[in-house]
Amino acid sequence: MHRLCTFELDLTCGHCVTVSVNGWYPVSVACCDRLGGSWLHGTYYAFDSGVDYVRCLSERYEHRPPGADREPTVLLARRSRTDDPFIPVHAWQSASAGRFPARVGGPANTPHPEGAS
């Protein structure tokens, strides 16, 4: 039995993606280059974004021959959550420079308690 699902995932890069998966939801997805990436033999590979929240959109089970390979995760759609820059078109709208996610590939800077060295 193979579990075939469609999930909507909120990622740490600030995007919400819809993915088709053969099995359980992934813990990370290569979505965009917002968190950086690396080049290998002339091809750019984006770093994986972690999954913040999961919504299951569909689930079904299918019989497959023993030893059948699992299909790769397929990214079906991607949309921004709240952090895209916005230029107002009308006078009543507010502009936004955008807001990047809290975690962007590196360690968070935490202030030292006063008096600590």
N, CA, C and O atoms as CSV, one atom per row, in Angstrom:
chain,resi,resn,atom,element,x,y,z
A,1,MET,N,N,0.834,-1.183,0.000
A,1,MET,CA,C,0.000,0.000,0.000
A,1,MET,C,C,0.879,1.247,0.000
A,1,MET,O,O,1.813,1.344,0.796
A,2,HIS,N,N,0.599,2.170,-0.856
A,2,HIS,CA,C,1.306,3.442,-0.907
A,2,HIS,C,C,0.327,4.551,-0.552
A,2,HIS,O,O,-0.799,4.583,-1.049
A,3,ARG,N,N,0.763,5.451,0.305
A,3,ARG,CA,C,-0.059,6.590,0.725
A,3,ARG,C,C,0.255,7.766,-0.202
A,3,ARG,O,O,1.402,8.208,-0.271
A,4,LEU,N,N,-0.744,8.270,-0.907
A,4,LEU,CA,C,-0.580,9.393,-1.818
A,4,LEU,C,C,-1.338,10.581,-1.240
A,4,LEU,O,O,-2.551,10.509,-1.041
A,5,CYS,N,N,-0.627,11.673,-0.972
A,5,CYS,CA,C,-1.230,12.820,-0.292
A,5,CYS,C,C,-0.892,14.123,-0.997
A,5,CYS,O,O,0.095,14.233,-1.725
A,6,THR,N,N,-1.744,15.097,-0.753
A,6,THR,CA,C,-1.469,16.476,-1.136
A,6,THR,C,C,-1.519,17.289,0.141
A,6,THR,O,O,-2.520,17.275,0.857
A,7,PHE,N,N,-0.429,18.004,0.426
A,7,PHE,CA,C,-0.316,18.808,1.636
A,7,PHE,C,C,-0.138,20.270,1.285
A,7,PHE,O,O,0.403,20.604,0.231
A,8,GLU,N,N,-0.592,21.136,2.167
A,8,GLU,CA,C,-0.266,22.553,2.111
A,8,GLU,C,C,0.668,22.804,3.284
A,8,GLU,O,O,0.318,22.532,4.432
A,9,LEU,N,N,1.861,23.324,2.995
A,9,LEU,CA,C,2.896,23.485,4.010
A,9,LEU,C,C,3.262,24.952,4.167
A,9,LEU,O,O,3.488,25.643,3.173
A,10,ASP,N,N,3.325,25.440,5.414
A,10,ASP,CA,C,3.870,26.761,5.703
A,10,ASP,C,C,5.351,26.566,5.980
A,10,ASP,O,O,5.722,25.839,6.902
A,11,LEU,N,N,6.204,27.215,5.184
A,11,LEU,CA,C,7.648,27.010,5.280
A,11,LEU,C,C,8.340,28.157,5.997
A,11,LEU,O,O,7.800,29.260,6.084
A,12,THR,N,N,9.537,27.895,6.509
A,12,THR,CA,C,10.309,28.902,7.227
A,12,THR,C,C,10.829,30.000,6.307
A,12,THR,O,O,11.268,31.041,6.794
A,13,CYS,N,N,10.793,29.800,4.992
A,13,CYS,CA,C,11.235,30.840,4.068
A,13,CYS,C,C,10.159,31.894,3.849
A,13,CYS,O,O,10.416,32.903,3.193
A,14,GLY,N,N,8.952,31.680,4.387
A,14,GLY,CA,C,7.871,32.651,4.249
A,14,GLY,C,C,6.878,32.308,3.164
A,14,GLY,O,O,5.975,33.101,2.898
A,15,HIS,N,N,7.006,31.158,2.528
A,15,HIS,CA,C,6.063,30.749,1.494
A,15,HIS,C,C,5.117,29.676,2.022
A,15,HIS,O,O,5.420,28.979,2.990
A,16,CYS,N,N,3.975,29.562,1.370
A,16,CYS,CA,C,3.023,28.482,1.609
A,16,CYS,C,C,3.007,27.676,0.310
A,16,CYS,O,O,2.686,28.219,-0.747
A,17,VAL,N,N,3.349,26.392,0.379
A,17,VAL,CA,C,3.433,25.571,-0.832
A,17,VAL,C,C,2.447,24.424,-0.765
A,17,VAL,O,O,2.098,23.941,0.312
A,18,THR,N,N,2.004,23.998,-1.939
A,18,THR,CA,C,1.181,22.801,-2.069
A,18,THR,C,C,2.068,21.748,-2.706
A,18,THR,O,O,2.650,21.976,-3.766
A,19,VAL,N,N,2.170,20.589,-2.056
A,19,VAL,CA,C,3.039,19.525,-2.561
A,19,VAL,C,C,2.269,18.221,-2.659
A,19,VAL,O,O,1.352,17.955,-1.882
A,20,SER,N,N,2.663,17.418,-3.632
A,20,SER,CA,C,2.141,16.068,-3.798
A,20,SER,C,C,3.233,15.129,-3.293
A,20,SER,O,O,4.388,15.227,-3.709
A,21,VAL,N,N,2.860,14.217,-2.393
A,21,VAL,CA,C,3.848,13.374,-1.721
A,21,VAL,C,C,3.391,11.922,-1.730
A,21,VAL,O,O,2.206,11.627,-1.576
A,22,ASN,N,N,4.341,11.033,-1.910
A,22,ASN,CA,C,4.084,9.604,-1.786
A,22,ASN,C,C,4.583,9.206,-0.401
A,22,ASN,O,O,5.750,8.847,-0.248
A,23,GLY,N,N,3.718,9.265,0.605
A,23,GLY,CA,C,4.092,8.950,1.980
A,23,GLY,C,C,3.678,10.062,2.920
A,23,GLY,O,O,2.694,10.758,2.667
A,24,TRP,N,N,4.421,10.235,4.002
A,24,TRP,CA,C,4.123,11.255,5.000
A,24,TRP,C,C,4.682,12.597,4.577
A,24,TRP,O,O,5.520,12.666,3.677
A,25,TYR,N,N,4.225,13.670,5.220
A,25,TYR,CA,C,4.682,14.998,4.824
A,25,TYR,C,C,6.176,15.169,5.087
A,25,TYR,O,O,6.709,14.601,6.040
A,26,PRO,N,N,6.855,15.954,4.237
A,26,PRO,CA,C,8.296,16.164,4.410
A,26,PRO,C,C,8.568,17.150,5.547
A,26,PRO,O,O,7.712,17.969,5.881
A,27,VAL,N,N,9.755,17.069,6.135
A,27,VAL,CA,C,10.146,18.007,7.185
A,27,VAL,C,C,10.867,19.212,6.599
A,27,VAL,O,O,11.062,20.212,7.291
A,28,SER,N,N,11.266,19.130,5.331
A,28,SER,CA,C,11.883,20.267,4.654
A,28,SER,C,C,11.609,20.152,3.158
A,28,SER,O,O,11.445,19.057,2.619
A,29,VAL,N,N,11.564,21.326,2.493
A,29,VAL,CA,C,11.273,21.387,1.058
A,29,VAL,C,C,12.165,22.453,0.440
A,29,VAL,O,O,12.283,23.551,0.984
A,30,ALA,N,N,12.795,22.144,-0.690
A,30,ALA,CA,C,13.553,23.148,-1.430
A,30,ALA,C,C,12.534,23.987,-2.197
A,30,ALA,O,O,11.966,23.534,-3.191
A,31,CYS,N,N,12.308,25.211,-1.727
A,31,CYS,CA,C,11.235,26.045,-2.260
A,31,CYS,C,C,11.769,27.176,-3.120
A,31,CYS,O,O,11.355,27.332,-4.269
A,32,CYS,N,N,12.692,27.973,-2.569
A,32,CYS,CA,C,13.169,29.179,-3.246
A,32,CYS,C,C,14.603,29.447,-2.793
A,32,CYS,O,O,15.161,28.688,-2.001
A,33,ASP,N,N,15.192,30.523,-3.295
A,33,ASP,CA,C,16.572,30.837,-2.917
A,33,ASP,C,C,16.651,31.864,-1.800
A,33,ASP,O,O,17.719,32.428,-1.563
A,34,ARG,N,N,15.552,32.118,-1.110
A,34,ARG,CA,C,15.533,33.113,-0.043
A,34,ARG,C,C,16.486,32.745,1.108
A,34,ARG,O,O,17.077,33.634,1.722
A,35,LEU,N,N,16.637,31.464,1.400
A,35,LEU,CA,C,17.533,31.028,2.469
A,35,LEU,C,C,18.943,30.755,1.953
A,35,LEU,O,O,19.813,30.337,2.717
A,36,GLY,N,N,19.171,30.987,0.668
A,36,GLY,CA,C,20.487,30.735,0.085
A,36,GLY,C,C,20.512,29.406,-0.645
A,36,GLY,O,O,19.487,28.739,-0.789
A,37,GLY,N,N,21.671,29.041,-1.095
A,37,GLY,CA,C,21.819,27.797,-1.835
A,37,GLY,C,C,23.266,27.589,-2.213
A,37,GLY,O,O,24.153,28.299,-1.740
A,38,SER,N,N,23.500,26.616,-3.065
A,38,SER,CA,C,24.868,26.352,-3.512
A,38,SER,C,C,24.843,25.875,-4.956
A,38,SER,O,O,23.830,25.383,-5.451
A,39,TRP,N,N,25.982,26.034,-5.618
A,39,TRP,CA,C,26.148,25.602,-6.999
A,39,TRP,C,C,26.892,24.276,-7.025
A,39,TRP,O,O,27.869,24.092,-6.299
A,40,LEU,N,N,26.433,23.358,-7.857
A,40,LEU,CA,C,27.107,22.071,-8.014
A,40,LEU,C,C,27.077,21.708,-9.497
A,40,LEU,O,O,26.007,21.493,-10.066
A,41,HIS,N,N,28.239,21.644,-10.112
A,41,HIS,CA,C,28.372,21.300,-11.528
A,41,HIS,C,C,27.488,22.181,-12.415
A,41,HIS,O,O,26.835,21.686,-13.333
A,42,GLY,N,N,27.470,23.493,-12.133
A,42,GLY,CA,C,26.730,24.438,-12.955
A,42,GLY,C,C,25.236,24.519,-12.681
A,42,GLY,O,O,24.523,25.246,-13.372
A,43,THR,N,N,24.755,23.791,-11.691
A,43,THR,CA,C,23.331,23.824,-11.341
A,43,THR,C,C,23.180,24.393,-9.945
A,43,THR,O,O,23.902,24.003,-9.027
A,44,TYR,N,N,22.234,25.322,-9.780
A,44,TYR,CA,C,21.979,25.948,-8.479
A,44,TYR,C,C,20.940,25.130,-7.720
A,44,TYR,O,O,19.877,24.812,-8.253
A,45,TYR,N,N,21.257,24.793,-6.470
A,45,TYR,CA,C,20.340,24.061,-5.600
A,45,TYR,C,C,20.029,24.935,-4.386
A,45,TYR,O,O,20.926,25.304,-3.627
A,46,ALA,N,N,18.751,25.259,-4.214
A,46,ALA,CA,C,18.332,26.081,-3.073
A,46,ALA,C,C,18.375,25.252,-1.798
A,46,ALA,O,O,18.094,24.054,-1.818
A,47,PHE,N,N,18.735,25.912,-0.664
A,47,PHE,CA,C,18.697,25.229,0.622
A,47,PHE,C,C,17.248,24.909,0.972
A,47,PHE,O,O,16.333,25.639,0.588
A,48,ASP,N,N,17.047,23.824,1.695
A,48,ASP,CA,C,15.705,23.424,2.101
A,48,ASP,C,C,15.149,24.356,3.161
A,48,ASP,O,O,15.869,24.810,4.050
A,49,SER,N,N,13.863,24.632,3.055
A,49,SER,CA,C,13.144,25.387,4.076
A,49,SER,C,C,12.474,24.387,5.006
A,49,SER,O,O,11.952,23.367,4.557
A,50,GLY,N,N,12.489,24.681,6.299
A,50,GLY,CA,C,11.808,23.819,7.258
A,50,GLY,C,C,10.302,24.023,7.190
A,50,GLY,O,O,9.830,25.049,6.701
A,51,VAL,N,N,9.552,23.048,7.681
A,51,VAL,CA,C,8.091,23.107,7.685
A,51,VAL,C,C,7.618,23.630,9.031
A,51,VAL,O,O,7.916,23.046,10.072
A,52,ASP,N,N,6.866,24.751,9.005
A,52,ASP,CA,C,6.293,25.326,10.227
A,52,ASP,C,C,4.933,24.729,10.565
A,52,ASP,O,O,4.633,24.487,11.734
A,53,TYR,N,N,4.108,24.490,9.544
A,53,TYR,CA,C,2.740,24.025,9.779
A,53,TYR,C,C,2.272,23.204,8.580
A,53,TYR,O,O,2.659,23.487,7.446
A,54,VAL,N,N,1.442,22.188,8.824
A,54,VAL,CA,C,0.985,21.266,7.777
A,54,VAL,C,C,-0.538,21.203,7.759
A,54,VAL,O,O,-1.180,21.120,8.806
A,55,ARG,N,N,-1.108,21.242,6.551
A,55,ARG,CA,C,-2.536,20.991,6.362
A,55,ARG,C,C,-2.665,19.902,5.294
A,55,ARG,O,O,-2.116,20.046,4.201
A,56,CYS,N,N,-3.377,18.822,5.592
A,56,CYS,CA,C,-3.583,17.742,4.632
A,56,CYS,C,C,-4.796,18.091,3.772
A,56,CYS,O,O,-5.894,18.275,4.299
A,57,LEU,N,N,-4.609,18.185,2.458
A,57,LEU,CA,C,-5.697,18.532,1.545
A,57,LEU,C,C,-6.382,17.297,0.972
A,57,LEU,O,O,-7.595,17.300,0.762
A,58,SER,N,N,-5.611,16.240,0.719
A,58,SER,CA,C,-6.199,14.993,0.226
A,58,SER,C,C,-5.297,13.827,0.604
A,58,SER,O,O,-4.089,13.985,0.782
A,59,GLU,N,N,-5.913,12.650,0.721
A,59,GLU,CA,C,-5.169,11.441,1.087
A,59,GLU,C,C,-5.883,10.249,0.475
A,59,GLU,O,O,-7.103,10.119,0.581
A,60,ARG,N,N,-5.105,9.370,-0.173
A,60,ARG,CA,C,-5.664,8.131,-0.698
A,60,ARG,C,C,-4.578,7.057,-0.655
A,60,ARG,O,O,-3.390,7.362,-0.549
A,61,TYR,N,N,-4.997,5.816,-0.739
A,61,TYR,CA,C,-4.071,4.690,-0.697
A,61,TYR,C,C,-4.197,3.895,-1.988
A,61,TYR,O,O,-5.283,3.750,-2.549
A,62,GLU,N,N,-3.061,3.385,-2.443
A,62,GLU,CA,C,-3.018,2.686,-3.721
A,62,GLU,C,C,-2.137,1.451,-3.591
A,62,GLU,O,O,-1.066,1.503,-2.986
A,63,HIS,N,N,-2.594,0.341,-4.163
A,63,HIS,CA,C,-1.778,-0.877,-4.175
A,63,HIS,C,C,-0.717,-0.740,-5.246
A,63,HIS,O,O,-1.006,-0.342,-6.375
A,64,ARG,N,N,0.515,-1.072,-4.888
A,64,ARG,CA,C,1.630,-1.061,-5.835
A,64,ARG,C,C,2.377,-2.379,-5.695
A,64,ARG,O,O,2.303,-3.019,-4.646
A,65,PRO,N,N,3.094,-2.795,-6.730
A,65,PRO,CA,C,3.864,-4.042,-6.630
A,65,PRO,C,C,4.911,-3.951,-5.521
A,65,PRO,O,O,5.419,-2.865,-5.242
A,66,PRO,N,N,5.237,-5.073,-4.889
A,66,PRO,CA,C,6.270,-5.056,-3.850
A,66,PRO,C,C,7.588,-4.503,-4.404
A,66,PRO,O,O,8.005,-4.856,-5.507
A,67,GLY,N,N,8.229,-3.642,-3.631
A,67,GLY,CA,C,9.500,-3.057,-4.031
A,67,GLY,C,C,9.378,-1.869,-4.974
A,67,GLY,O,O,10.390,-1.362,-5.458
A,68,ALA,N,N,8.153,-1.416,-5.243
A,68,ALA,CA,C,7.973,-0.260,-6.135
A,68,ALA,C,C,8.568,0.982,-5.495
A,68,ALA,O,O,8.395,1.218,-4.299
A,69,ASP,N,N,9.270,1.776,-6.297
A,69,ASP,CA,C,9.887,3.004,-5.804
A,69,ASP,C,C,8.828,4.044,-5.461
A,69,ASP,O,O,7.762,4.106,-6.073
A,70,ARG,N,N,9.155,4.856,-4.465
A,70,ARG,CA,C,8.274,5.971,-4.110
A,70,ARG,C,C,8.531,7.108,-5.079
A,70,ARG,O,O,9.661,7.329,-5.514
A,71,GLU,N,N,7.459,7.833,-5.414
A,71,GLU,CA,C,7.587,8.970,-6.312
A,71,GLU,C,C,8.186,10.138,-5.542
A,71,GLU,O,O,7.973,10.250,-4.334
A,72,PRO,N,N,8.940,11.022,-6.222
A,72,PRO,CA,C,9.519,12.176,-5.525
A,72,PRO,C,C,8.442,13.188,-5.150
A,72,PRO,O,O,7.359,13.202,-5.734
A,73,THR,N,N,8.755,14.040,-4.162
A,73,THR,CA,C,7.864,15.127,-3.773
A,73,THR,C,C,7.772,16.117,-4.930
A,73,THR,O,O,8.791,16.500,-5.505
A,74,VAL,N,N,6.555,16.531,-5.269
A,74,VAL,CA,C,6.335,17.460,-6.379
A,74,VAL,C,C,5.727,18.744,-5.829
A,74,VAL,O,O,4.687,18.713,-5.171
A,75,LEU,N,N,6.381,19.878,-6.102
A,75,LEU,CA,C,5.868,21.176,-5.681
A,75,LEU,C,C,4.836,21.626,-6.716
A,75,LEU,O,O,5.182,21.888,-7.868
A,76,LEU,N,N,3.559,21.717,-6.300
A,76,LEU,CA,C,2.470,22.051,-7.218
A,76,LEU,C,C,2.205,23.548,-7.301
A,76,LEU,O,O,1.904,24.063,-8.377
A,77,ALA,N,N,2.313,24.251,-6.178
A,77,ALA,CA,C,2.020,25.688,-6.160
A,77,ALA,C,C,2.786,26.342,-5.020
A,77,ALA,O,O,3.116,25.694,-4.027
A,78,ARG,N,N,3.068,27.643,-5.174
A,78,ARG,CA,C,3.761,28.388,-4.126
A,78,ARG,C,C,3.157,29.787,-4.070
A,78,ARG,O,O,2.959,30.437,-5.096
A,79,ARG,N,N,2.870,30.235,-2.849
A,79,ARG,CA,C,2.392,31.601,-2.676
A,79,ARG,C,C,3.016,32.190,-1.424
A,79,ARG,O,O,3.403,31.464,-0.509
A,80,SER,N,N,3.109,33.491,-1.392
A,80,SER,CA,C,3.694,34.180,-0.256
A,80,SER,C,C,2.712,34.203,0.900
A,80,SER,O,O,1.500,34.254,0.688
A,81,ARG,N,N,3.229,34.165,2.124
A,81,ARG,CA,C,2.359,34.240,3.291
A,81,ARG,C,C,2.083,35.693,3.654
A,81,ARG,O,O,0.938,36.130,3.537
A,82,THR,N,N,3.074,36.458,4.086
A,82,THR,CA,C,2.825,37.840,4.487
A,82,THR,C,C,3.988,38.765,4.207
A,82,THR,O,O,3.938,39.933,4.594
A,83,ASP,N,N,5.023,38.297,3.556
A,83,ASP,CA,C,6.252,39.060,3.571
A,83,ASP,C,C,6.705,39.631,2.228
A,83,ASP,O,O,7.877,39.985,2.092
A,84,ASP,N,N,5.839,39.733,1.249
A,84,ASP,CA,C,6.250,40.329,-0.016
A,84,ASP,C,C,6.213,41.853,0.055
A,84,ASP,O,O,5.320,42.421,0.684
A,85,PRO,N,N,7.166,42.514,-0.581
A,85,PRO,CA,C,7.095,43.975,-0.662
A,85,PRO,C,C,5.834,44.387,-1.432
A,85,PRO,O,O,5.381,43.667,-2.322
A,86,PHE,N,N,5.280,45.536,-1.086
A,86,PHE,CA,C,4.037,45.982,-1.708
A,86,PHE,C,C,4.108,47.471,-1.987
A,86,PHE,O,O,4.365,48.265,-1.082
A,87,ILE,N,N,3.881,47.854,-3.239
A,87,ILE,CA,C,3.837,49.263,-3.629
A,87,ILE,C,C,2.364,49.626,-3.800
A,87,ILE,O,O,1.658,48.972,-4.568
A,88,PRO,N,N,1.887,50.657,-3.099
A,88,PRO,CA,C,0.463,50.981,-3.188
A,88,PRO,C,C,0.071,51.511,-4.567
A,88,PRO,O,O,0.827,52.232,-5.216
A,89,VAL,N,N,-1.118,51.136,-4.985
A,89,VAL,CA,C,-1.657,51.599,-6.249
A,89,VAL,C,C,-2.653,52.731,-6.003
A,89,VAL,O,O,-2.802,53.636,-6.825
A,90,HIS,N,N,-3.332,52.663,-4.852
A,90,HIS,CA,C,-4.338,53.655,-4.485
A,90,HIS,C,C,-3.869,54.445,-3.258
A,90,HIS,O,O,-3.042,53.966,-2.483
A,91,ALA,N,N,-4.394,55.633,-3.093
A,91,ALA,CA,C,-3.990,56.504,-1.978
A,91,ALA,C,C,-4.350,55.911,-0.619
A,91,ALA,O,O,-3.691,56.216,0.374
A,92,TRP,N,N,-5.383,55.070,-0.554
A,92,TRP,CA,C,-5.817,54.509,0.727
A,92,TRP,C,C,-5.002,53.281,1.144
A,92,TRP,O,O,-5.200,52.779,2.251
A,93,GLN,N,N,-4.094,52.779,0.300
A,93,GLN,CA,C,-3.284,51.610,0.623
A,93,GLN,C,C,-1.980,52.021,1.297
A,93,GLN,O,O,-1.483,53.126,1.079
A,94,SER,N,N,-1.428,51.129,2.116
A,94,SER,CA,C,-0.144,51.373,2.779
A,94,SER,C,C,0.954,50.581,2.086
A,94,SER,O,O,0.745,49.436,1.685
A,95,ALA,N,N,2.117,51.189,1.946
A,95,ALA,CA,C,3.257,50.505,1.339
A,95,ALA,C,C,3.928,49.612,2.376
A,95,ALA,O,O,3.806,49.842,3.579
A,96,SER,N,N,4.638,48.591,1.900
A,96,SER,CA,C,5.388,47.709,2.781
A,96,SER,C,C,6.706,47.361,2.109
A,96,SER,O,O,6.743,47.064,0.915
A,97,ALA,N,N,7.784,47.398,2.877
A,97,ALA,CA,C,9.094,47.008,2.354
A,97,ALA,C,C,9.281,45.503,2.424
A,97,ALA,O,O,10.314,44.984,2.001
A,98,GLY,N,N,8.297,44.804,2.952
A,98,GLY,CA,C,8.403,43.352,3.091
A,98,GLY,C,C,8.984,42.992,4.438
A,98,GLY,O,O,9.625,43.812,5.096
A,99,ARG,N,N,8.755,41.763,4.839
A,99,ARG,CA,C,9.243,41.284,6.121
A,99,ARG,C,C,9.805,39.892,5.895
A,99,ARG,O,O,9.097,38.991,5.443
A,100,PHE,N,N,11.071,39.723,6.209
A,100,PHE,CA,C,11.687,38.418,6.030
A,100,PHE,C,C,11.351,37.512,7.206
A,100,PHE,O,O,11.041,37.998,8.294
A,101,PRO,N,N,11.410,36.203,6.997
A,101,PRO,CA,C,11.113,35.278,8.096
A,101,PRO,C,C,12.099,35.419,9.249
A,101,PRO,O,O,13.191,35.962,9.078
A,102,ALA,N,N,11.715,34.933,10.408
A,102,ALA,CA,C,12.550,35.042,11.602
A,102,ALA,C,C,13.838,34.248,11.447
A,102,ALA,O,O,14.884,34.663,11.947
A,103,ARG,N,N,13.776,33.115,10.763
A,103,ARG,CA,C,14.964,32.278,10.590
A,103,ARG,C,C,15.358,32.294,9.120
A,103,ARG,O,O,14.603,31.815,8.273
A,104,VAL,N,N,16.521,32.835,8.808
A,104,VAL,CA,C,17.003,32.891,7.433
A,104,VAL,C,C,18.366,32.221,7.354
A,104,VAL,O,O,19.365,32.883,7.073
A,105,GLY,N,N,18.416,30.951,7.593
A,105,GLY,CA,C,19.600,30.163,7.376
A,105,GLY,C,C,20.713,30.260,8.397
A,105,GLY,O,O,21.566,29.373,8.425
A,106,GLY,N,N,20.760,31.272,9.230
A,106,GLY,CA,C,21.835,31.411,10.203
A,106,GLY,C,C,21.297,31.434,11.619
A,106,GLY,O,O,20.084,31.457,11.825
A,107,PRO,N,N,22.177,31.429,12.583
A,107,PRO,CA,C,21.724,31.470,13.973
A,107,PRO,C,C,21.103,32.817,14.300
A,107,PRO,O,O,21.503,33.844,13.753
A,108,ALA,N,N,20.138,32.808,15.182
A,108,ALA,CA,C,19.499,34.051,15.612
A,108,ALA,C,C,20.424,34.803,16.559
A,108,ALA,O,O,21.119,34.186,17.366
A,109,ASN,N,N,20.438,36.119,16.469
A,109,ASN,CA,C,21.219,36.934,17.386
A,109,ASN,C,C,20.380,37.184,18.631
A,109,ASN,O,O,19.280,37.731,18.550
A,110,THR,N,N,20.903,36.783,19.770
A,110,THR,CA,C,20.188,37.006,21.021
A,110,THR,C,C,21.015,37.945,21.884
A,110,THR,O,O,22.221,37.749,22.029
A,111,PRO,N,N,20.383,38.964,22.461
A,111,PRO,CA,C,21.143,39.896,23.291
A,111,PRO,C,C,21.636,39.208,24.571
A,111,PRO,O,O,20.972,38.331,25.123
A,112,HIS,N,N,22.814,39.632,25.018
A,112,HIS,CA,C,23.361,39.107,26.260
A,112,HIS,C,C,22.658,39.774,27.428
A,112,HIS,O,O,22.310,40.951,27.327
A,113,PRO,N,N,22.433,39.074,28.531
A,113,PRO,CA,C,21.875,39.735,29.715
A,113,PRO,C,C,22.822,40.818,30.203
A,113,PRO,O,O,24.040,40.697,30.073
A,114,GLU,N,N,22.269,41.844,30.747
A,114,GLU,CA,C,23.116,42.934,31.218
A,114,GLU,C,C,24.097,42.427,32.271
A,114,GLU,O,O,23.746,41.641,33.151
A,115,GLY,N,N,25.323,42.896,32.157
A,115,GLY,CA,C,26.359,42.510,33.099
A,115,GLY,C,C,27.126,41.264,32.677
A,115,GLY,O,O,28.174,40.965,33.249
A,116,ALA,N,N,26.612,40.517,31.665
A,116,ALA,CA,C,27.329,39.322,31.220
A,116,ALA,C,C,28.377,39.735,30.202
A,116,ALA,O,O,28.166,40.684,29.446
A,117,SER,N,N,29.501,39.037,30.173
A,117,SER,CA,C,30.527,39.357,29.201
A,117,SER,C,C,30.683,38.229,28.225
A,117,SER,O,O,31.510,38.309,27.316
